[in-house]
Amino acid sequence: MTETLVPGTGGAAIAADARVVDHPAWPALKAAVEEIRPWQSKDGSIDFEAEGAPAPEQVEAAVERAAAAVEQLSPLLPHATAYHKALVADLRKWVAEGFRVPDFLDSLMAFHPAAERADGLQHLVVFPMYTQNGNPDRNFEAVVLKMVWPEWLSELERTRYDNPLFLGITLEDFTPGYDTHSAVLFPETIAVREAPERFTWGGIFCDREAARYRKVTEAAVDILGIELPEDIARMVEDQERCEKAFVLWDMVHDRTHSHGDLPFDPFMIKQRQPFWMYGLEELRCDLTAFKEAVKLESEGNEHGRDVQYAVLFDRMFRFPVSGDRNRNYDGLGGQLLFAYLHKHDVVRWTDNTLKIDWMRAPQVTNQLCAEIEKLYRDGIDRPKLVHWFKAYELVSTYLAPHPGSTWAKGPDALDLTQPPRKLVDDVLPDEFPLSMFYEALAKKLKTVIASCKGITAHNADTAERAAA
């Protein structure tokens, strides 16, 4: 087979399909970024009056090394040349403006990964940004990723689940902001002078999701004594198969935020609402993916059944016991799913063993999805506050509110002369505490979940040894 070569910097030829992380400029870029990060304040600027601050010349030299590395790597990625040029310009502009709060709007607007979704296509991403469930500060990050876009997924997106902004991606290598629990790459996390009118892409790292899912599910199955169906046991052992399940789940979930009977802004970005509203929205999207997976399985799609068990196990075993208990809306969704299935005898915790009615699980899970969809549809005709109370009523049917909850006492306990957004202040940080079942499970899974920090398909074995 003939190897395709492209011109590199300095006239050297390099293979067009070469891995970015194997090029000597990649470790140079990582080193430069990791040198800059500790100097940055929370907003991404550098305070040269702070104790231990570097000299401006020292920062400028590090930024220039980063820019030079990007220029050396760019020939490997001809589909992103415009972005790399804008990125280098933004880096040098940051230097010229005295290392103030970074503004990388120009390079963000030049980055269009969703315009060419091809399986295995590499991207080099460098931005000042925070990472969701990772680093809250707008430090510089450098990430090499690969697109996950097999033909079967492309066909489903084209014919059934249109989602032109979605990116299924995997991690090749990264700087410390992604050596965390973060599994997404979203443009709204990037430091810019003003938010664009619309974003054109959003990425989810299915390899991290799959590796984390496998690790936590294996531990939960062992702790809870679950007897898995043979085919699902094989799935949990198979990283590639799990990645396929997650990328399909992610694509349908992401699409669902803007589909269906929605009584509000689907992403709720501009609204202040009680956190159970966010929890129901995320759960609605997951259960829609589950419902579609049931349909796909009935049509013979090999990934449909895998998606169902990815949703069930990740939602029930990891979500409720991950993160803190401060308005943990994702955790709440997992608690609600488990409680609903328990109430309907699909899951039973008896004799220190979790028994699951595998035959009824799809039907009853879809039943919960239908209840949430009805809540949404009816909400179109309700005032906001009434809708919030109806949602609270749905959740509290299956989850016990905190004994000190004001909202649990009903409308008479709240000052209804205030606007609804003010009443959010009366919501407790842990409005729906963990059940005794989950309190015990959280203690047993704590080490395993912590070991998933920074996990990828490449280092999952290392994480397993750390959890042992």
C-alpha positions as a Markdown table, in Angstrom:
| # | Residue | x | y | z |
|---|---|---|---|---|
| 1 | Met | 0.0 | 0.0 | 0.0 |
| 2 | Thr | 1.3 | 3.4 | -0.9 |
| 3 | Glu | 1.9 | 5.8 | 2.0 |
| 4 | Thr | 0.5 | 9.3 | 1.5 |
| 5 | Leu | 2.8 | 12.1 | 2.5 |
| 6 | Val | 2.1 | 15.7 | 3.3 |
| 7 | Pro | 4.6 | 18.6 | 3.6 |
| 8 | Gly | 5.6 | 19.4 | 7.2 |
| 9 | Thr | 7.2 | 22.5 | 8.6 |
| 10 | Gly | 10.8 | 23.0 | 7.4 |
| 11 | Gly | 10.1 | 21.1 | 4.2 |
| 12 | Ala | 10.1 | 17.6 | 5.8 |
| 13 | Ala | 7.4 | 15.1 | 4.6 |
| 14 | Ile | 5.2 | 13.3 | 7.1 |
| 15 | Ala | 2.7 | 10.5 | 6.7 |
| 16 | Ala | -0.9 | 11.9 | 6.4 |
| 17 | Asp | -2.3 | 9.2 | 8.6 |
| 18 | Ala | 0.4 | 9.6 | 11.3 |
| 19 | Arg | -0.8 | 9.8 | 14.9 |
| 20 | Val | -0.6 | 13.2 | 16.4 |
| 21 | Val | 0.5 | 11.9 | 19.8 |
| 22 | Asp | 3.5 | 10.1 | 18.1 |
| 23 | His | 4.9 | 13.4 | 16.7 |
| 24 | Pro | 7.7 | 15.0 | 18.8 |
| 25 | Ala | 5.8 | 18.3 | 18.8 |
| 26 | Trp | 2.9 | 16.8 | 20.8 |
| 27 | Pro | 4.9 | 16.3 | 24.1 |
| 28 | Ala | 6.5 | 19.7 | 23.5 |
| 29 | Leu | 3.0 | 21.2 | 23.2 |
| 30 | Lys | 1.8 | 19.4 | 26.4 |
| 31 | Ala | 4.9 | 20.6 | 28.3 |
| 32 | Ala | 4.3 | 24.2 | 27.3 |
| 33 | Val | 0.6 | 24.1 | 28.2 |
| 34 | Glu | 1.4 | 22.4 | 31.5 |
| 35 | Glu | 4.0 | 25.1 | 32.3 |
| 36 | Ile | 1.5 | 27.8 | 31.6 |
| 37 | Arg | -1.5 | 26.4 | 33.6 |
| 38 | Pro | -0.2 | 26.9 | 37.2 |
| 39 | Trp | 0.5 | 30.6 | 36.4 |
| 40 | Gln | -3.1 | 31.2 | 35.4 |
| 41 | Ser | -5.8 | 32.7 | 37.7 |
| 42 | Lys | -9.3 | 31.2 | 37.8 |
| 43 | Asp | -10.4 | 33.4 | 34.9 |
| 44 | Gly | -7.4 | 32.4 | 32.8 |
| 45 | Ser | -5.4 | 35.6 | 33.2 |
| 46 | Ile | -2.0 | 35.8 | 34.8 |
| 47 | Asp | -1.5 | 38.1 | 37.8 |
| 48 | Phe | 2.2 | 39.2 | 37.7 |
| 49 | Glu | 1.8 | 40.8 | 41.1 |
| 50 | Ala | 0.9 | 37.5 | 42.8 |
| 51 | Glu | 3.5 | 35.7 | 44.9 |
| 52 | Gly | 5.6 | 33.4 | 42.9 |
| 53 | Ala | 4.4 | 34.8 | 39.6 |
| 54 | Pro | 6.7 | 34.3 | 36.6 |
| 55 | Ala | 8.3 | 37.1 | 34.5 |
| 56 | Pro | 6.2 | 38.1 | 31.5 |
| 57 | Glu | 9.1 | 37.0 | 29.3 |
| 58 | Gln | 8.9 | 33.5 | 30.8 |
| 59 | Val | 5.3 | 33.2 | 29.9 |
| 60 | Glu | 5.8 | 34.6 | 26.5 |
| 61 | Ala | 8.4 | 32.0 | 25.8 |
| 62 | Ala | 6.1 | 29.1 | 26.9 |
| 63 | Val | 3.3 | 30.4 | 24.8 |
| 64 | Glu | 5.6 | 30.7 | 21.8 |
| 65 | Arg | 6.7 | 27.1 | 22.2 |
| 66 | Ala | 3.0 | 26.1 | 22.3 |
| 67 | Ala | 2.3 | 28.1 | 19.1 |
| 68 | Ala | 5.3 | 26.6 | 17.4 |
| 69 | Ala | 4.2 | 23.1 | 18.3 |
| 70 | Val | 0.7 | 23.7 | 16.9 |
| 71 | Glu | 2.3 | 24.9 | 13.6 |
| 72 | Gln | 4.4 | 21.7 | 13.5 |
| 73 | Leu | 1.4 | 19.5 | 14.1 |
| 74 | Ser | -1.0 | 21.2 | 11.8 |
| 75 | Pro | 0.2 | 19.5 | 8.6 |
| 76 | Leu | -1.0 | 16.2 | 10.1 |
| 77 | Leu | -4.5 | 17.6 | 10.3 |
| 78 | Pro | -5.2 | 19.5 | 7.0 |
| 79 | His | -8.9 | 19.5 | 7.7 |
| 80 | Ala | -8.3 | 21.9 | 10.6 |
| 81 | Thr | -5.8 | 24.3 | 9.1 |
| 82 | Ala | -8.0 | 27.3 | 9.5 |
| 83 | Tyr | -8.5 | 26.6 | 13.1 |
| 84 | His | -4.8 | 26.1 | 13.8 |
| 85 | Lys | -4.0 | 29.4 | 12.2 |
| 86 | Ala | -6.6 | 31.2 | 14.2 |
| 87 | Leu | -5.4 | 29.3 | 17.3 |
| 88 | Val | -1.8 | 30.5 | 16.9 |
| 89 | Ala | -3.1 | 34.0 | 16.3 |
| 90 | Asp | -5.2 | 33.9 | 19.5 |
| 91 | Leu | -2.2 | 32.6 | 21.5 |
| 92 | Arg | 0.0 | 35.5 | 20.2 |
| 93 | Lys | -2.8 | 38.0 | 20.8 |
| 94 | Trp | -3.0 | 36.8 | 24.4 |
| 95 | Val | 0.7 | 37.7 | 24.8 |
| 96 | Ala | 0.3 | 41.0 | 23.0 |
| 97 | Glu | -2.6 | 42.0 | 25.3 |
| 98 | Gly | -0.6 | 41.3 | 28.4 |
| 99 | Phe | -2.0 | 37.9 | 29.4 |
| 100 | Arg | -5.4 | 39.3 | 30.4 |
| 101 | Val | -8.5 | 37.1 | 30.5 |
| 102 | Pro | -8.1 | 35.1 | 27.4 |
| 103 | Asp | -10.4 | 35.5 | 24.4 |
| 104 | Phe | -10.3 | 32.7 | 22.0 |
| 105 | Leu | -13.5 | 33.5 | 20.1 |
| 106 | Asp | -11.8 | 33.8 | 16.8 |
| 107 | Ser | -10.3 | 30.3 | 17.0 |
| 108 | Leu | -13.5 | 28.8 | 18.4 |
| 109 | Met | -15.4 | 30.2 | 15.4 |
| 110 | Ala | -12.8 | 28.6 | 13.1 |
| 111 | Phe | -13.1 | 25.2 | 14.7 |
| 112 | His | -15.8 | 23.1 | 12.9 |
| 113 | Pro | -15.3 | 19.4 | 13.7 |
| 114 | Ala | -18.9 | 18.5 | 13.0 |
| 115 | Ala | -18.5 | 19.7 | 9.4 |
| 116 | Glu | -16.5 | 16.6 | 8.6 |
| 117 | Arg | -17.4 | 13.6 | 10.7 |
| 118 | Ala | -15.3 | 10.7 | 9.5 |
| 119 | Asp | -14.5 | 7.6 | 11.6 |
| 120 | Gly | -10.9 | 7.8 | 13.0 |
| 121 | Leu | -10.3 | 11.5 | 12.0 |
| 122 | Gln | -8.0 | 13.1 | 14.4 |
| 123 | His | -8.2 | 16.6 | 15.9 |
| 124 | Leu | -5.9 | 18.7 | 18.0 |
| 125 | Val | -7.8 | 21.0 | 20.4 |
| 126 | Val | -6.2 | 23.8 | 22.4 |
| 127 | Phe | -8.3 | 26.3 | 24.3 |
| 128 | Pro | -8.4 | 28.1 | 27.6 |
| 129 | Met | -11.4 | 26.4 | 29.2 |
| 130 | Tyr | -12.9 | 24.7 | 32.2 |
| 131 | Thr | -13.8 | 21.0 | 32.1 |
| 132 | Gln | -17.2 | 19.8 | 33.2 |
| 133 | Asn | -16.8 | 17.5 | 36.2 |
| 134 | Gly | -13.1 | 18.3 | 36.1 |
| 135 | Asn | -11.3 | 21.6 | 36.5 |
| 136 | Pro | -13.5 | 24.6 | 37.2 |
| 137 | Asp | -10.9 | 27.2 | 36.2 |
| 138 | Arg | -10.3 | 28.4 | 32.6 |
| 139 | Asn | -6.8 | 27.0 | 32.2 |
| 140 | Phe | -5.3 | 26.1 | 28.9 |
| 141 | Glu | -5.9 | 22.5 | 27.8 |
| 142 | Ala | -4.5 | 20.5 | 24.9 |
| 143 | Val | -6.3 | 17.4 | 23.8 |
| 144 | Val | -5.8 | 15.0 | 20.9 |
| 145 | Leu | -9.0 | 13.2 | 20.0 |
| 146 | Lys | -10.4 | 10.8 | 17.4 |
| 147 | Met | -13.8 | 10.9 | 15.8 |
| 148 | Val | -16.1 | 7.9 | 16.3 |
| 149 | Trp | -18.4 | 7.9 | 13.3 |
| 150 | Pro | -18.8 | 4.4 | 11.8 |
| 151 | Glu | -21.1 | 3.9 | 8.9 |
| 152 | Trp | -23.9 | 2.3 | 10.9 |
| 153 | Leu | -24.0 | 5.3 | 13.3 |
| 154 | Ser | -23.8 | 7.7 | 10.4 |
| 155 | Glu | -26.8 | 5.9 | 8.7 |
| 156 | Leu | -28.9 | 6.1 | 11.9 |
| 157 | Glu | -28.1 | 9.8 | 12.3 |
| 158 | Arg | -28.9 | 10.4 | 8.6 |
| 159 | Thr | -32.2 | 8.5 | 8.5 |
| 160 | Arg | -33.5 | 8.5 | 12.1 |
| 161 | Tyr | -31.8 | 10.5 | 14.7 |
| 162 | Asp | -30.7 | 13.7 | 13.0 |
| 163 | Asn | -28.1 | 15.5 | 15.1 |
| 164 | Pro | -25.7 | 17.5 | 12.9 |
| 165 | Leu | -23.8 | 19.0 | 15.8 |
| 166 | Phe | -23.0 | 15.8 | 17.7 |
| 167 | Leu | -19.5 | 14.4 | 17.9 |
| 168 | Gly | -18.7 | 10.9 | 19.2 |
| 169 | Ile | -15.0 | 11.1 | 20.2 |
| 170 | Thr | -12.3 | 9.3 | 22.0 |
| 171 | Leu | -9.3 | 10.5 | 23.9 |
| 172 | Glu | -5.8 | 10.0 | 22.5 |
| 173 | Asp | -3.9 | 12.2 | 25.0 |
| 174 | Phe | -4.6 | 15.3 | 27.1 |
| 175 | Thr | -3.4 | 17.8 | 29.7 |
| 176 | Pro | -4.5 | 17.8 | 33.4 |
| 177 | Gly | -8.0 | 19.3 | 33.0 |
| 178 | Tyr | -9.0 | 16.0 | 31.4 |
| 179 | Asp | -7.1 | 13.8 | 33.9 |
| 180 | Thr | -10.4 | 14.1 | 35.8 |
| 181 | His | -13.9 | 12.7 | 35.6 |
| 182 | Ser | -14.8 | 15.0 | 32.6 |
| 183 | Ala | -16.1 | 13.1 | 29.6 |
| 184 | Val | -17.3 | 16.0 | 27.4 |
| 185 | Leu | -15.8 | 18.7 | 25.1 |
| 186 | Phe | -18.3 | 21.5 | 24.9 |
| 187 | Pro | -17.7 | 24.9 | 23.2 |
| 188 | Glu | -19.5 | 26.8 | 25.9 |
| 189 | Thr | -16.7 | 26.0 | 28.4 |
| 190 | Ile | -14.1 | 28.0 | 26.3 |
| 191 | Ala | -13.0 | 31.5 | 27.3 |
| 192 | Val | -14.4 | 34.0 | 24.8 |
| 193 | Arg | -15.3 | 37.7 | 24.8 |
| 194 | Glu | -18.9 | 37.0 | 24.0 |
| 195 | Ala | -20.8 | 33.8 | 23.4 |
| 196 | Pro | -21.5 | 33.1 | 19.8 |
| 197 | Glu | -25.1 | 33.2 | 18.6 |
| 198 | Arg | -25.1 | 29.5 | 18.2 |
| 199 | Phe | -22.6 | 26.7 | 18.8 |
| 200 | Thr | -21.8 | 24.3 | 16.0 |
| 201 | Trp | -20.6 | 21.2 | 17.7 |
| 202 | Gly | -20.5 | 19.3 | 21.0 |
| 203 | Gly | -18.4 | 16.2 | 21.8 |
| 204 | Ile | -18.7 | 13.3 | 24.2 |
| 205 | Phe | -15.8 | 10.9 | 24.9 |
| 206 | Cys | -17.4 | 7.5 | 24.6 |
| 207 | Asp | -14.2 | 5.7 | 25.4 |
| 208 | Arg | -14.1 | 7.3 | 28.9 |
| 209 | Glu | -17.7 | 6.6 | 29.4 |
| 210 | Ala | -17.4 | 3.0 | 28.4 |
| 211 | Ala | -14.3 | 2.3 | 30.5 |
| 212 | Arg | -15.9 | 3.9 | 33.5 |
| 213 | Tyr | -19.1 | 2.1 | 32.9 |
| 214 | Arg | -17.3 | -1.3 | 32.7 |
| 215 | Lys | -15.3 | -0.6 | 35.9 |
| 216 | Val | -18.3 | 0.5 | 38.0 |
| 217 | Thr | -20.7 | -2.1 | 36.7 |
| 218 | Glu | -18.3 | -4.9 | 37.3 |
| 219 | Ala | -17.9 | -3.8 | 40.9 |
| 220 | Ala | -21.6 | -3.2 | 41.4 |
| 221 | Val | -22.5 | -6.6 | 40.0 |
| 222 | Asp | -20.0 | -8.3 | 42.3 |
| 223 | Ile | -21.1 | -6.3 | 45.4 |
| 224 | Leu | -24.8 | -6.8 | 44.7 |
| 225 | Gly | -24.7 | -10.4 | 43.6 |
| 226 | Ile | -26.4 | -9.7 | 40.3 |
| 227 | Glu | -26.8 | -12.6 | 37.9 |
| 228 | Leu | -26.2 | -11.0 | 34.5 |
| 229 | Pro | -27.6 | -12.4 | 31.3 |
| 230 | Glu | -24.7 | -14.1 | 29.4 |
| 231 | Asp | -24.7 | -11.7 | 26.5 |
| 232 | Ile | -24.7 | -8.6 | 28.8 |
| 233 | Ala | -21.9 | -10.1 | 30.9 |
| 234 | Arg | -19.9 | -10.4 | 27.6 |
| 235 | Met | -20.7 | -6.8 | 26.8 |
| 236 | Val | -19.4 | -5.5 | 30.1 |
| 237 | Glu | -16.1 | -7.2 | 29.4 |
| 238 | Asp | -15.8 | -5.7 | 25.9 |
| 239 | Gln | -14.5 | -2.1 | 25.7 |
| 240 | Glu | -15.2 | -1.6 | 22.0 |
| 241 | Arg | -18.7 | -3.0 | 22.3 |
| 242 | Cys | -19.5 | -0.6 | 25.2 |
| 243 | Glu | -18.1 | 2.3 | 23.2 |
| 244 | Lys | -20.5 | 1.6 | 20.4 |
| 245 | Ala | -23.4 | 1.5 | 22.9 |
| 246 | Phe | -22.4 | 4.8 | 24.5 |
| 247 | Val | -21.9 | 6.7 | 21.3 |
| 248 | Leu | -25.4 | 5.7 | 20.1 |
| 249 | Trp | -26.8 | 6.5 | 23.5 |
| 250 | Asp | -25.1 | 9.9 | 23.5 |
| 251 | Met | -26.3 | 10.8 | 20.0 |
| 252 | Val | -30.0 | 10.1 | 20.8 |
| 253 | His | -29.7 | 11.7 | 24.3 |
| 254 | Asp | -28.2 | 14.8 | 22.9 |
| 255 | Arg | -30.8 | 15.1 | 20.2 |
| 256 | Thr | -33.7 | 14.6 | 22.7 |
| 257 | His | -32.9 | 17.9 | 24.4 |
| 258 | Ser | -34.5 | 19.7 | 21.5 |
| 259 | His | -37.2 | 17.2 | 20.6 |
| 260 | Gly | -40.5 | 16.3 | 22.2 |
| 261 | Asp | -43.2 | 18.3 | 24.0 |
| 262 | Leu | -41.0 | 20.9 | 25.7 |
| 263 | Pro | -42.6 | 23.5 | 28.0 |
| 264 | Phe | -39.3 | 25.4 | 28.4 |
| 265 | Asp | -35.9 | 26.1 | 26.8 |
| 266 | Pro | -34.7 | 22.5 | 26.3 |
| 267 | Phe | -31.2 | 23.2 | 27.7 |
| 268 | Met | -32.6 | 25.5 | 30.5 |
| 269 | Ile | -29.5 | 27.6 | 30.1 |
| 270 | Lys | -31.3 | 30.9 | 30.7 |
| 271 | Gln | -33.6 | 29.7 | 33.4 |
| 272 | Arg | -33.2 | 29.2 | 37.1 |
| 273 | Gln | -35.2 | 26.2 | 38.2 |
| 274 | Pro | -35.2 | 23.6 | 41.0 |
| 275 | Phe | -32.6 | 21.0 | 40.4 |
| 276 | Trp | -35.2 | 18.2 | 40.1 |
| 277 | Met | -36.2 | 19.9 | 36.8 |
| 278 | Tyr | -32.7 | 19.4 | 35.4 |
| 279 | Gly | -32.7 | 15.8 | 36.8 |
| 280 | Leu | -36.0 | 15.0 | 35.0 |
| 281 | Glu | -34.7 | 16.5 | 31.8 |
| 282 | Glu | -31.5 | 14.5 | 31.8 |
| 283 | Leu | -33.5 | 11.3 | 32.7 |
| 284 | Arg | -36.0 | 12.0 | 30.0 |
| 285 | Cys | -33.2 | 12.1 | 27.4 |
| 286 | Asp | -31.7 | 8.9 | 28.7 |
| 287 | Leu | -35.0 | 7.1 | 28.8 |
| 288 | Thr | -35.8 | 8.3 | 25.3 |
| 289 | Ala | -32.5 | 6.7 | 24.2 |
| 290 | Phe | -33.6 | 3.6 | 26.1 |
| 291 | Lys | -37.0 | 3.5 | 24.4 |
| 292 | Glu | -35.4 | 3.9 | 21.0 |
| 293 | Ala | -32.9 | 1.1 | 21.9 |
| 294 | Val | -35.8 | -1.2 | 22.6 |
| 295 | Lys | -37.2 | -0.4 | 19.1 |
| 296 | Leu | -33.8 | -0.9 | 17.5 |
| 297 | Glu | -33.4 | -4.3 | 19.2 |
| 298 | Ser | -36.8 | -5.4 | 18.0 |
| 299 | Glu | -35.7 | -4.5 | 14.4 |
| 300 | Gly | -32.5 | -6.6 | 14.7 |
| 301 | Asn | -30.0 | -3.8 | 15.5 |
| 302 | Glu | -27.1 | -5.4 | 17.3 |
| 303 | His | -26.5 | -2.3 | 19.5 |
| 304 | Gly | -30.0 | -1.8 | 20.8 |
| 305 | Arg | -29.9 | -4.3 | 23.7 |
| 306 | Asp | -26.4 | -3.0 | 24.7 |
| 307 | Val | -27.7 | 0.6 | 24.9 |
| 308 | Gln | -30.5 | -0.5 | 27.2 |
| 309 | Tyr | -28.2 | -2.1 | 29.7 |
| 310 | Ala | -25.7 | 0.8 | 29.5 |
| 311 | Val | -28.5 | 3.2 | 30.4 |
| 312 | Leu | -29.9 | 1.0 | 33.2 |
| 313 | Phe | -26.6 | 0.1 | 34.9 |
| 314 | Asp | -24.9 | 3.5 | 34.5 |
| 315 | Arg | -28.0 | 5.3 | 35.7 |
| 316 | Met | -28.6 | 2.9 | 38.7 |
| 317 | Phe | -25.1 | 2.1 | 39.8 |
| 318 | Arg | -22.9 | 5.1 | 39.1 |
| 319 | Phe | -25.0 | 8.2 | 38.8 |
| 320 | Pro | -26.6 | 8.2 | 42.3 |
| 321 | Val | -23.3 | 7.7 | 44.1 |
| 322 | Ser | -21.0 | 10.0 | 42.0 |
| 323 | Gly | -20.3 | 13.6 | 42.9 |
| 324 | Asp | -21.4 | 15.5 | 46.0 |
| 325 | Arg | -24.9 | 15.8 | 47.3 |
| 326 | Asn | -25.3 | 19.5 | 46.4 |
| 327 | Arg | -28.2 | 19.7 | 43.9 |
| 328 | Asn | -26.9 | 16.6 | 42.2 |
| 329 | Tyr | -29.5 | 16.4 | 39.4 |
| 330 | Asp | -27.8 | 13.5 | 37.6 |
| 331 | Gly | -27.7 | 11.5 | 40.8 |
| 332 | Leu | -31.4 | 12.3 | 41.4 |
| 333 | Gly | -32.3 | 10.9 | 38.0 |
| 334 | Gly | -30.6 | 7.6 | 38.8 |
| 335 | Gln | -32.2 | 7.4 | 42.2 |
| 336 | Leu | -35.6 | 7.9 | 40.6 |
| 337 | Leu | -35.1 | 5.2 | 38.0 |
| 338 | Phe | -34.0 | 2.7 | 40.7 |
| 339 | Ala | -36.9 | 3.6 | 43.0 |
| 340 | Tyr | -39.4 | 3.4 | 40.1 |
| 341 | Leu | -38.2 | 0.0 | 39.1 |
| 342 | His | -38.2 | -1.2 | 42.7 |
| 343 | Lys | -41.7 | 0.1 | 43.3 |
| 344 | His | -42.8 | -1.9 | 40.3 |
| 345 | Asp | -41.0 | -5.1 | 41.3 |
| 346 | Val | -38.5 | -5.0 | 38.5 |
| 347 | Val | -35.6 | -4.8 | 40.9 |
| 348 | Arg | -35.7 | -6.3 | 44.4 |
| 349 | Trp | -33.0 | -6.1 | 47.1 |
| 350 | Thr | -33.6 | -9.2 | 49.1 |
| 351 | Asp | -31.3 | -11.7 | 50.9 |
| 352 | Asn | -28.4 | -9.2 | 50.2 |
| 353 | Thr | -28.8 | -9.8 | 46.5 |
| 354 | Leu | -30.2 | -7.5 | 43.8 |
| 355 | Lys | -32.6 | -9.5 | 41.7 |
| 356 | Ile | -33.7 | -8.0 | 38.3 |
| 357 | Asp | -36.7 | -9.0 | 36.3 |
| 358 | Trp | -34.9 | -8.8 | 32.9 |
| 359 | Met | -38.1 | -9.5 | 30.9 |
| 360 | Arg | -40.1 | -6.7 | 32.5 |
| 361 | Ala | -37.3 | -4.1 | 32.7 |
| 362 | Pro | -37.8 | -2.6 | 29.2 |
| 363 | Gln | -41.6 | -2.3 | 29.6 |
| 364 | Val | -41.5 | -0.7 | 33.1 |
| 365 | Thr | -38.5 | 1.6 | 32.2 |
| 366 | Asn | -40.5 | 2.8 | 29.1 |
| 367 | Gln | -43.5 | 3.4 | 31.5 |
| 368 | Leu | -41.4 | 5.8 | 33.5 |
| 369 | Cys | -40.4 | 7.6 | 30.3 |
| 370 | Ala | -44.1 | 7.9 | 29.4 |
| 371 | Glu | -44.9 | 9.5 | 32.8 |
| 372 | Ile | -42.2 | 12.1 | 32.4 |
| 373 | Glu | -43.3 | 12.8 | 28.8 |
| 374 | Lys | -46.9 | 13.3 | 30.1 |
| 375 | Leu | -45.6 | 15.7 | 32.7 |
| 376 | Tyr | -43.9 | 17.7 | 30.0 |
| 377 | Arg | -46.9 | 17.7 | 27.7 |
| 378 | Asp | -49.2 | 18.8 | 30.4 |
| 379 | Gly | -46.7 | 21.4 | 31.5 |
| 380 | Ile | -47.2 | 23.4 | 28.3 |
| 381 | Asp | -50.7 | 24.4 | 29.7 |
| 382 | Arg | -49.5 | 25.1 | 33.2 |
| 383 | Pro | -47.9 | 28.1 | 34.9 |
| 384 | Lys | -44.2 | 27.6 | 35.7 |
| 385 | Leu | -44.7 | 27.2 | 39.5 |
| 386 | Val | -47.5 | 24.7 | 39.0 |
| 387 | His | -45.3 | 22.8 | 36.7 |
| 388 | Trp | -42.5 | 22.7 | 39.2 |
| 389 | Phe | -44.9 | 21.4 | 41.9 |
| 390 | Lys | -46.2 | 18.7 | 39.6 |
| 391 | Ala | -42.7 | 17.6 | 38.8 |
| 392 | Tyr | -41.9 | 17.6 | 42.6 |
| 393 | Glu | -45.1 | 15.4 | 43.0 |
| 394 | Leu | -43.8 | 12.9 | 40.4 |
| 395 | Val | -40.4 | 12.6 | 42.0 |
| 396 | Ser | -41.6 | 12.5 | 45.6 |
| 397 | Thr | -44.0 | 9.7 | 44.7 |
| 398 | Tyr | -41.0 | 7.5 | 44.5 |
| 399 | Leu | -38.3 | 9.3 | 46.5 |
| 400 | Ala | -38.7 | 10.5 | 50.1 |
| 401 | Pro | -37.9 | 14.2 | 50.4 |
| 402 | His | -35.7 | 15.5 | 53.2 |
| 403 | Pro | -37.6 | 15.8 | 56.5 |
| 404 | Gly | -36.7 | 19.5 | 56.7 |
| 405 | Ser | -37.9 | 20.3 | 53.2 |
| 406 | Thr | -40.1 | 23.4 | 52.7 |
| 407 | Trp | -41.2 | 22.3 | 49.3 |
| 408 | Ala | -42.4 | 19.0 | 50.6 |
| 409 | Lys | -44.9 | 20.9 | 52.8 |
| 410 | Gly | -46.6 | 22.2 | 49.7 |
| 411 | Pro | -47.4 | 25.7 | 48.3 |
| 412 | Asp | -48.7 | 27.0 | 51.7 |
| 413 | Ala | -45.2 | 26.7 | 53.1 |
| 414 | Leu | -43.7 | 29.0 | 50.4 |
| 415 | Asp | -44.0 | 32.8 | 50.0 |
| 416 | Leu | -45.9 | 32.8 | 46.7 |
| 417 | Thr | -45.7 | 36.6 | 46.4 |
| 418 | Gln | -42.1 | 36.1 | 45.3 |
| 419 | Pro | -41.2 | 35.3 | 41.7 |
| 420 | Pro | -40.6 | 31.6 | 41.0 |
| 421 | Arg | -36.9 | 32.0 | 40.6 |
| 422 | Lys | -36.7 | 33.3 | 44.2 |
| 423 | Leu | -38.4 | 30.2 | 45.5 |
| 424 | Val | -35.6 | 28.1 | 44.2 |
| 425 | Asp | -33.6 | 29.4 | 47.2 |
| 426 | Asp | -36.0 | 27.3 | 49.4 |
| 427 | Val | -34.8 | 24.1 | 47.8 |
| 428 | Leu | -32.4 | 22.1 | 50.0 |
| 429 | Pro | -29.1 | 21.2 | 48.5 |
| 430 | Asp | -30.0 | 17.5 | 49.1 |
| 431 | Glu | -33.8 | 17.7 | 48.7 |
| 432 | Phe | -34.0 | 14.0 | 48.1 |
| 433 | Pro | -31.3 | 12.2 | 50.2 |
| 434 | Leu | -29.9 | 8.8 | 49.3 |
| 435 | Ser | -31.8 | 5.8 | 50.5 |
| 436 | Met | -30.2 | 3.4 | 52.9 |
| 437 | Phe | -29.6 | 1.1 | 50.0 |
| 438 | Tyr | -27.6 | 3.8 | 48.2 |
| 439 | Glu | -25.8 | 5.0 | 51.3 |
| 440 | Ala | -24.4 | 1.5 | 51.7 |
| 441 | Leu | -23.6 | 1.1 | 48.0 |
| 442 | Ala | -21.9 | 4.5 | 47.9 |
| 443 | Lys | -19.4 | 3.3 | 50.6 |
| 444 | Lys | -18.6 | 0.2 | 48.8 |
| 445 | Leu | -18.2 | 1.8 | 45.3 |
| 446 | Lys | -16.3 | 4.9 | 46.6 |
| 447 | Thr | -12.8 | 3.7 | 45.8 |
| 448 | Val | -13.8 | 2.3 | 42.4 |
| 449 | Ile | -15.5 | 5.5 | 41.3 |
| 450 | Ala | -12.5 | 7.5 | 42.5 |
| 451 | Ser | -10.2 | 5.3 | 40.4 |
| 452 | Cys | -12.1 | 6.2 | 37.3 |
| 453 | Lys | -10.5 | 9.7 | 37.4 |
| 454 | Gly | -8.7 | 10.2 | 34.1 |
| 455 | Ile | -9.7 | 6.7 | 32.8 |
| 456 | Thr | -9.6 | 5.9 | 29.1 |
| 457 | Ala | -9.7 | 2.7 | 27.0 |
| 458 | His | -5.8 | 2.8 | 27.1 |
| 459 | Asn | -5.4 | 3.0 | 30.9 |
| 460 | Ala | -8.4 | 1.1 | 32.2 |
| 461 | Asp | -6.2 | -1.7 | 33.5 |
| 462 | Thr | -4.1 | 0.7 | 35.5 |
| 463 | Ala | -7.3 | 2.1 | 37.0 |
| 464 | Glu | -8.4 | -1.4 | 37.9 |
| 465 | Arg | -5.2 | -2.0 | 39.8 |
| 466 | Ala | -5.6 | 1.3 | 41.6 |
| 467 | Ala | -9.1 | 0.3 | 42.7 |
| 468 | Ala | -8.0 | -3.1 | 44.0 |
